[in-house]
Amino acid sequence: MTPDDVVWAPLAAEGREYVGEEVREFFEARRGTATEQTEHAHAIEEVAPGMVLVTGSIQLRRRGTRVDMQPTWLYEFDDEGLLRRATGFPSRSAARAAIEGCSAS
């Protein structure tokens, strides 16, 4: 369960952010675009209070083509432990750069 104003910035959205009901609409629109999709988390790391970095892999199969990716997701939680934001990155280094950019501000 997430708050109504949770922000989701999936890697597939290419920079667009979705809030609340838009998150559900995004996933509904993508349903059926891949014949098969498998995700695995390989490493979970708390990088700061309320910030969790998950490194993993996604395998997609579409019309006989297989696509493998090794993305990283950053999950940000509030003081009550509720998810506030989830952001997808193409790599762990891209996620770490974004985290370092936030802490430098």
Rosetta blueprint (number, residue, H / E / L):
1 M L
2 T L
3 P L
4 D L
5 D L
6 V L
7 V E
8 W E
9 A E
10 P L
11 L H
12 A H
13 A H
14 E L
15 G L
16 R L
17 E L
18 Y E
19 V E
20 G L
21 E H
22 E H
23 V H
24 R H
25 E H
26 F H
27 F H
28 E H
29 A H
30 R H
31 R L
32 G L
33 T L
34 A L
35 T L
36 E E
37 Q E
38 T E
39 E E
40 H E
41 A E
42 H E
43 A E
44 I E
45 E E
46 E E
47 V E
48 A E
49 P L
50 G L
51 M E
52 V E
53 L E
54 V E
55 T E
56 G E
57 S E
58 I E
59 Q E
60 L E
61 R E
62 R E
63 R L
64 G L
65 T E
66 R E
67 V E
68 D E
69 M E
70 Q L
71 P L
72 T E
73 W E
74 L E
75 Y E
76 E E
77 F E
78 D L
79 D L
80 E L
81 G L
82 L L
83 L E
84 R E
85 R E
86 A E
87 T E
88 G E
89 F E
90 P L
91 S L
92 R H
93 S H
94 A H
95 A H
96 R H
97 A H
98 A H
99 I H
100 E H
101 G H
102 C H
103 S H
104 A H
105 S L
